[in-house]
Structures are given as structure tokens and as C-alpha cells.
Amino acid sequence: MGTAYKHAYFMFLDASGYSTVVAANPLDRAGEAFNLFHQRAVDRVTRTARSHRCERAELWQWHGDGGFFIIHDDDESIARDVALTSADTFLDLDLSHLRDEFAQIGVAGELHVRMAIHRGVFHYLGDHHQRSIHSADVNFAAHLEKAAPRDCLVISEEVHRVAGQHADRFVPVGRHEGRNVFLLSTSGNPADARRSWLTRHGPLGWSAAHVFHERPSQQTKAELVLAASRYVLDVGTALNTFSRYLTTTERPAWYRDALLEFLRRGGRYDCVLLDPESRMANDLSAQRGEDVPAKIKRSVDRLAAFRELHPAAADSLRVHFTGVHAGMHALALDPDTPDGLIMYSPYVGDALPAPARLQRGDMPHYLVTVGSGSIYASVYRVVRECAAPAVLRRVL
């Protein structure tokens, strides 16, 4: 039942950073600001539709910081021009005017916007289902807007294919949910459009990962251990920071408490350190200008002291030496399960002179999941090589 509309255009827009503006201003001022945003968006689409004599250009939903319009005409080129011209003009003209108006009423924070247009079919269920529509294309348009870089308009390949004179202003930037997408940035520079998309999504084939700009805090690492179900594998050269966490006299001892809780509920924690008698340990000593074997032995002494203090959990915390150097620190949580996580940080710059060498804690740390695809598989392959039974020697 209802009416099916073919070749309709769905234009979504959203105020990027809405929550920060709300948090930085009194509620009445923030409300006034986003009422202006709403009004300018409606005015822009309404005026453009009127000038093109478009049959239907209607705000369908609005939720405080954004919404979407449905634009349709029996002459599809009219609906297309209304959608693309409205969005382009809003970005090019209305956005700057809105920023001026925000400043005039004393709104703290910056206004940015994300916009998306997709073309497809929707089924209107009738006035008795107020604002009810059924359309996979509407859902895709909503997702596309969320993927848009700020202050940019992104369109689907379905729109670009029929964009006519507008097409040359859009740059192919990648794919989203299986569709090619095209981007218009406010600068009009194709390189800016490509960079905006790459900054937000990366190139095709990249995998998602979370990045800490330096070693995560003890509390954050403790949260990771508490997220493990049955097994944790901790691989590194000396595990110096880890062993200090377990024997610290400082309070709160986040990591130690988390580890004890994990062990008490039946978890197993395997520590894998570089064999201090290996050639690699001596090579690293020369590269780093420090006594790596002594550092490893200090960590083992700390781990032994921890096991003596907590004998009930002793057999679940196992310490091994490996003859294979991973070239990174890796903390793997239930790595063989569909919910596996690995936090890792490559060791780089060991051979650099001391002034140019970064400390371990200054290096980025990456958190990848099974859903990260090949990057997870690659990292875990290295971890398994270092922790294979054939290269391990259990010391505690």
C-alpha cells in the first residue's frame, strides 16, 4: 500500500560538533543557535525548490542538530538540481553566514556541517502513517552523511551518474557500504576533497584500528585485562613496565588488581620475555646502550616476588623466555577467539643515537580486533612465532 516514488533525492545534513556547542553554552543560547541552523537549512531548500518549480522539497525529519529532506519531481533533473544546488549553496554561503550569526549572539564553539545526497526509491505509506517511509536508500543516505568529513558534501554513485553539469565538481574518493562515493569540499580543490576523505576513512583496503599516541595509562591497560575472558599473552623484550606494575607500592595499583581479579576467575596469563642469554639480547644491549639481559632478569625477579605474594594465583601466571625477538610489545587478549584483541607497539629506532631515540612509552600503541582483518592476522602471526612451544623456555 502507499505510493512509491522513484528517483527521489535524499539530502541529509548534520551539525558536526553539536554536543560540544551545547556543553559550552547556556541551554537557551545553544537552542537559539540551532534554531537558526534549522531555519537556514529549511529556507535554503525551500527557496531553491521554488526557483526551480520543484513539485516536492520537504523537510521530513529534524532532531535538534540535523535532519533530512526528500526532493522529488516528475522531471528528475529538477529534483537533482534542487538537491545539489541547495547543498552546495548551504556549504558555500549559508554556513559562513550562520557562523557570523553564532558569533553575534555569543555562541562559544565552532559550527561545522556534514552533508550527503543519495538518489533512490521510497514508499510513502500515507498520511495516516505520519512521516512514515520505507526505503533502504534512505538508510544508506543517513549512513553516508555520518561518513562525510566535516564541511563537505558527499554524494553516491547513483547521484553522480546523473549529475550532469554538476558532476565535474565532485571527486571520486572511495567506497562506502559497497558503493562508490564522490566528494565536494568547500575549497573546490580536488586534493582537499581527497585528503578530507582519506583523513577520516583511509584509502581502500585499510583496516580499522584504535591508536594511542603513547603508552596507555596503567588504568587503561588494566581495563583491557579485565576485558579478557580466559587468556592473556604478554610478549616483549623485558616487560619492565609490566613487572613494575605488579610490585609497585603506589596506590591505586590498577594493573595488579585487575590481573589478580582475572586470575581468580580462572584466567591464564603468559609472559614471554627475550632470553637474556640469546645473541639478540646482547645485540640489543649494543644498540640501546643498556644492559638488556640485566633488565630482563630484574623483571623476572619482580614476577617471582609477585608469585610468592600471591601463591593461589601463581600457577596461572607463567613466565617464559623466548629465543625469537618480536620487535614489538604485544598484549593479546583471547587471541584465538572471535572477540580477540591485540594491543601492540613496534620497537623502532633502537639503532639511532640516544638523542634521536624515542622511549618505549613515547611510541604509538595500536589496538586491533579480529574485525580489523589482515592487520590482526599479521600481528598475531608474529606473536605466535615468538610464543611457539619450540622456542619457549619456562622459567616461572
Protein Blocks (a to p, Z undefined) as FASTA:
>chain_A
ZZddehiacdddddehklmmmmmpcfklmmmmmmmmmmmmmmmmmmmmmmnopabdcdfb
dehjaccdddddfblmlmmmmmmmmmmmmmmmmmmmmmmmmmmnopacjddddddddddd
dddebjklghiacdfklmmmmmmmmmpcghiacddfklmmmnmmmmmmpccfbdeehiac
ddddfklpaklmmmmmmmmnopehiacddddfbdcdfklmmmmmmmpmkbccdddfkomm
mmmmmmccbdcdfklmmmmmmmmnopacddddddfkbmklmmmmmmnopafklmmmmmmm
mmmmmmmmmmmlmmmpccdddfbdehiacddehklbmkbccdddddehklpcfklpccfk
lpccddddfknommlmmmmmmmmmmmgfklgccfZZ
